Every structure is written in structure tokens, then in C-alpha cells.
């Protein structure tokens, strides 16, 4: 999957450093995810009843997508890494469903970042985060994976899922006030991982 993603995204100074950006910019395949993920593995704070069949507000989705596109583009131009959204990689749903795609993209990436803006429709956040983190942090996962995951939310966003991310998976969690601060935090996070790979503190993914 790594080579497939890299081939589709094109050449950059750090083409093989993949940053998978996730966020509530489109409906996540919740029902499919529930089929694939053990419900006992998802924190009780996730209300499945509100996730399945929820309606999305188009303007909120568009605002969240616009934010993620800007972050993606700035990471590509300012940090030189291959940042991407799921929609940037052409994997037909007939080949792999959305839930499985998200997990495979995360496993193939050097960094995984979930952005939760206040403007986004965050009903699907809990199930997608739970599915991906359970896959990344299972008993067979190398310890270095934990360092590669960041959950960042806009200041003022409150969710029991945020606490669950910290308590269950001990993932790194930041908050941000505006786009500039968000981009700066992600750029520093990515550059730190690039440095750790370069000096051998983290293994290179090939």
C-alpha cells in the first residue's frame, strides 16, 4: 500500500514520508466499521446510535474539508512530506471498503493525524478513531507506532472520545486556536518524526 500511495501522490523532497490526515470532512462508513471492529474495543463514550444514519450539514463538511486541504497543501510545500487525505488515493470502494482503507492508509504512513475542527460534523469521529487506533495499537504493533499518531482538536471542542484517546491509547493530543497554530503544530510534529527517523530513534518505513 505504501508504494501505491507514493506512486499516486508524486514526487516531493520527502516523497516516502507519508502523513495520513483524517478528519470529519465526509461521511465515514460507520456501519461497515461496526462489522469489522470488535464493539468491546471501542470506548463506551461512543454512542453508536447517534453515529448510524446521522445527517450531515453540507456547509460544515465543506468548511472542514477546506481546512484539511489547506493543512495538507502546506505540509507538502513547507515540510516537503507527502501529506494526503483518503480522497487523494484512488482505491475503489468495490476493491476495499472505506473503513478498511482508512486502517490500511494509517498502517502505511509515517505519521497519522486526526484533525477535529469545531466546524466539522464530528459524529463519526469516535468510531473512525477507535477503529484506526485499535488496528495500530494491537498486541502485534511495534511500540514506535504510538509516537507517530497525533489527535488535534480545535480549542473549545469537548468530547469524551478525546479523553478516551488519551486514556486507552495514550496518543498525543494537542489543541489549536486557528489555522496558523494548527499548521505550525503539525509541521513541528512531522519534522520531529523526520529527525527521529534520520538519527535512528525511530525505524524508517520502507
C-alpha positions, 0 to 999 in steps of 0.5 A, spaced: 500 500 500 505 504 501 508 504 494 501 505 491 500 511 495 507 514 493 506 512 486 499 516 486 501 522 490 508 524 486 514 526 487 516 531 493 523 532 497 520 527 502 516 523 497 516 516 502 514 520 508 507 519 508 502 523 513 495 520 513 490 526 515 483 524 517 478 528 519 470 529 519 470 532 512 465 526 509 461 521 511 465 515 514 462 508 513 460 507 520 456 501 519 461 497 515 466 499 521 461 496 526 462 489 522 469 489 522 471 492 529 470 488 535 464 493 539 468 491 546 474 495 543 471 501 542 470 506 548 463 506 551 463 514 550 461 512 543 454 512 542 453 508 536 446 510 535 447 517 534 453 515 529 448 510 524 444 514 519 446 521 522 445 527 517 450 531 515 450 539 514 453 540 507 456 547 509 460 544 515 463 538 511 465 543 506 468 548 511 472 542 514 474 539 508 477 546 506 481 546 512 484 539 511 486 541 504 489 547 506 493 543 512 495 538 507 497 543 501 502 546 506 505 540 509 507 538 502 510 545 500 513 547 507 515 540 510 516 537 503 512 530 506 507 527 502 501 529 506 494 526 503 487 525 505 483 518 503 480 522 497 487 523 494 488 515 493 484 512 488 482 505 491 475 503 489 470 502 494 468 495 490 476 493 491 476 495 499 471 498 503 472 505 506 473 503 513 478 498 511 482 503 507 482 508 512 486 502 517 490 500 511 492 508 509 494 509 517 498 502 517 502 505 511 504 512 513 509 515 517 505 519 521 497 519 522 493 525 524 486 526 526 484 533 525 477 535 529 475 542 527 469 545 531 466 546 524 466 539 522 460 534 523 464 530 528 459 524 529 463 519 526 469 521 529 469 516 535 468 510 531 473 512 525 478 513 531 477 507 535 477 503 529 484 506 526 487 506 533 485 499 535 488 496 528 495 500 530 495 499 537 494 491 537 498 486 541 502 485 534 504 493 533 511 495 534 511 500 540 514 506 535 507 506 532 504 510 538 509 516 537 507 517 530 499 518 531 497 525 533 489 527 535 488 535 534 482 538 536 480 545 535 480 549 542 473 549 545 471 542 542 469 537 548 468 530 547 469 524 551 472 520 545 478 525 546 479 523 553 478 516 551 484 517 546 488 519 551 486 514 556 486 507 552 491 509 547 495 514 550 496 518 543 498 525 543 493 530 543 494 537 542 489 543 541 489 549 536 486 556 536 486 557 528 489 555 522 496 558 523 497 554 530 494 548 527 499 548 521 505 550 525 503 544 530 503 539 525 509 541 521 513 541 528 510 534 529 512 531 522 519 534 522 520 531 529 518 524 526 523 526 520 529 527 525 527 521 529 527 517 523 534 520 520 538 519 527 535 512 528 530 513 534 525 511 530 525 505 524 524 508 517 518 505 513 520 502 507 
